[in-house]
Each structure stands twice: as C-alpha cells, then as structure tokens.
C-alpha cells in the first residue's frame, strides 16, 4: 500500500474519531 493511501486512511480515521468525540461531548 502506497504511503499516500495509508496516510489518507490514517487522516480519515483520525478525523472520524475526532468528529465522534466532538459529537459525544455535544450529546452529553
């Protein structure tokens, strides 16, 4: 897997978790 692809997946995963945490804090 090219570094660019893995980097995008890591950035996407990090962004998704960040959004999830923000949403969780907003709900609670």
C-alpha positions in Angstrom: 0.0 0.0 0.0 1.4 3.4 -1.0 2.2 5.9 1.7 -0.2 8.4 0.2 -3.1 5.9 0.5 -2.2 4.8 4.1 -1.7 8.4 5.1 -5.2 9.3 3.7 -6.7 6.4 5.6 -5.0 7.4 8.8 -6.1 11.0 8.4 -9.7 9.9 7.6 -9.7 7.6 10.7 -8.3 10.4 12.9 -10.9 12.8 11.5 -13.7 10.4 12.1 -12.7 9.7 15.7 -12.3 13.4 16.3 -15.8 14.1 14.9 -17.2 11.2 17.0 -15.6 12.6 20.2 -16.9 16.0 19.5 -20.4 14.6 18.8 -20.2 12.6 22.0 -19.3 15.7 24.0 -22.2 17.6 22.5 -24.7 14.9 23.2 -23.5 14.6 26.8 
